[in-house]
Every structure is written in structure tokens, then in C-alpha cells.
Amino acid sequence: MKFNPAKAIQDLKQFGEFGGVNPSITDSSTYTFLHGDTMEETFLGHMEGCFLYSRHWNPSNKYLADAMAAMENTESAWITASGMAAITCALLQLCNSGDHIITSVTTYGGTYAFLKNWLPKYNIEVSFVNITNLEEVKKALQPNTKVIYTESVTNPLLQVSNIPELAKIAHEAGAKLMVDNTFTPMIISPAVLGADLVVYSMTKFINGKNDCVAGAICGTDEFVHQLSNVKNGTAMLLGPVLDPLRSSSILKNLNTLHIRMQQHSKNALFLAENLEKKGLKVNYPGLKSHPQHKLHRELMNKEFGFGGMMSLDFKTIDKAYQVMQNMQEAGVGYLAVSLGYFRTLFSCSGHSTSSEVPAEVQKEMGLSEGLVRFSVGLDNDIEDTLEKITKCINF
């Protein structure tokens, strides 16, 4: 039977301590012990079900971690205070000085900056490749390669990563495959396809409200224990803990994710198909014109569609700025970064979320200065939205 992430969350039974349908929210930074030896064993990581200090674990974050692990079909998960914290903690746990990482040149700007500018200070080498070219990935392998890192659907060019083949390449080289699945929760299940670790910015579709910043790392029990080890765990020692109140809020929103992803996908496909018919240069994995459309179909959990992310190329930055301003004034959505919101958000990637990538690299990878990335919202009348967008473009 094919894995169903929505059913996995539905089958997870979580109750509040007093019978509440929602798990109780933790309002403590530290926790009591009945016996001194129990505290010591918890410090050493030998006690299951005991909580020590909220930077280590707390009940609210554990509830959310269990739900994320169920959704991704991994043994465990760890919750962080941002998506970047999830990415950086996971990579720093996997890599030491002298190690090597292979990654997609097309990736979120913050991730690119961490890989390009920050890791070299610690003698961790990074090779940037076209992740859709498997031969290029293989040629980049080195004896000290520890991780192949990619996004399921890359930001902002929406390239689709061949996760099963990348997993084979990584594992044959003794490396791990780490996948950022922020754009495609429920749509693609990286761990089921062979990925060792799955990371998220839960700020985006997972939470869906743009009212908090949070992240998650999904993987094996062993890896999560390593992350949380009080002596050398990266997440424990760097301390990017999520506030329990926010954790509880995200957990509730997670239970509507399947419905939201279906509507995001439905609306995005409608806009993409109709705007392409109007002669616009549209990039969306659900279109047959997309280079990896067939691959996406093979990888996806089909009931959730192709996702809510698409882009339009207006060629010049001036045209892109004018269209975005027109759309905001017309009520299409907001000129803002981020994604996964219930309203449509749009931004010019090369001059915002990918601005950390040098202009010459943007040009090499095919990122047009006029590319506008859309996070399509949950509009009830998407035909009206299409009409508004059309008027805004034909100003």
C-alpha cells in the first residue's frame, strides 16, 4: 500500500493530560524528578519519557515532533525555532572539519549563504551542481563527501530532484541524502523515496498562517538522539528551541494540511494552465511543459496535487515590480517574501529570497531578473483571481 501522510497523522492518537482533544501546552522551562538517579539517567540520555529542560525536550515539542515523524514516515523528529536552524543543525551534526557536501546551486538564498559563505570558515567544502544532472552529481563526489543536500522542488526555479536516484548515489558513496521538503509537504515523501533526513521550514505550508517561525528535522531515532545529546548534540548545544505555545499552534494547523495542500495545488494548476495559454512564460511542475513534469508525477502522492508554488518570468525587473504592485493594489495578494500563506504571496526572487546568490551565479543557473515567484493562496474564486492577474499584467 502506498504511504499516505495524511492518514499517518490521523492515526496518531494524542490527548491532553486531562482528556482534552488537544494535547496540553507546556508552561515550564524545567521539570521535576522524584529521584536523583532518574535525573542523572535523563542527563545521560538513558531515560525514555522523562523531561529535563525545555531546550532539550518538552512535551509540547515532543507532540509536534511525533506528528512530523508520522507524516514523513521516519522514526523520530526534532523541532527547531526556524527552518534555517533545522538545516544548519542537521548539517553541522553530520559534518566535521574536512568533510564535503554536494548541493544544488538552485536553493533557498539563506541556505546558499550558509553553504557558500559560512561553512568554509570551518573547513567544510561545498560543491554546487545542477541537481537534475545526475552525472554532474556523481562527478562531484569525493572520498570525504558526507552529504548530498537538495530540495524536493528547488527554490526558486522549481526543479524537481530525483530523490530515489540521489539516494542511490549518496548511499553507494557512504554519504547521506538530506532533503528540504518545505515546498511539497504531503505531496512528496522524501524518506519513503530513500532520503535519510527530511528538513522543513514549518513557517510555510506546515503552519500555513505566517504567524510564527519554526523548523523540523525528521530522521532516525539514532540521529535525533545525537542531535539532542547534552555533551555534543548540535541542536542541544546551539539551542534553537521552539516555544511550546507556538509548537502547540502548529500541531493543530498540521491537521488541516492535507486539505490546504489540495486547494493550494488546485488553484496553482488552474492559474498556471490558463496563464500559459495566454502566452506567458510559466514555470509549474504540474504543466506538461515543465522539464521534470513526468518525474514529479512518479514521485508525488497524487491526491495532493503538484503544490502551490509557481513562477512567471517578466524578463525585466521593472516589469516585475510594476506587475507585483498592480497585483497587490488589485487584491490578488501581497508583495511579500515567504510562502504557504492562505493569501497569495509574490516576490522577485533574484532581488529578495535569492539575493544572497551572486548575480553572475543567478545568470548561470537561469534565474531571470524578472522572475516572480508565486505562493498561490486558498482563494475560493480562483477564476476571479485569474481575471485580476490578467488585467495587472496587461497594464
QUIHUDA-V754783 format. One line per field, one symbol per residue. ss: DSSP state (@ for helix, = for strand, . for the rest). phi: phi as a letter, one per 30 degrees, with the letter a starting at -180 (. if undefined). Layout:
# QUIHUDA-V754783
ss: ???
phi: ???
This chain:
# QUIHUDA-V754783
ss: ....@@@@@@...................=.....@@@@@@@@.........=.....@@@@@@@@@@@@@@...=====..@@@@@@@@@@@@.....=====....@@@@@@@@@@@@@@..=====....@@@@@@@....=======.=......=..@@@@@@@@@@...=====.@@@............=====.............=====.@@@@@@@......@@@@@.....@@@@@@@@@@@..@@@@@@@@@@@@@@@@@@@@@....==.........@@@@@@@..@@@....=====...@@@@@@@@@@@@@@..===........=====@@@.......@@@@@@@.....=====......@@@@@@@@@@@@..
phi: .ddcddddddddcbbddciddcedddbbcbbdbdbdddddddedicccicccadddbbedddeddddddddcicdaabcbdaddddddddddddccejdbbcbddcaeeddeddddccdedchcdbccbdddcddddddddbecdcbccacebdccdhdcdddeddddddddciccccbdcedbdidbcedddkddbbcbcdeddedichcacabbbcadeeddddecddcbdeddddiddddeddedddeddedceddddddededdddddddddddjddccaedddddeceddedddddddcicjccbbbccicddddddddddddddidlbdadiaiddcdcbadedcbdcdddeeddedddidddcdcdccddcedcddddedddedddcd
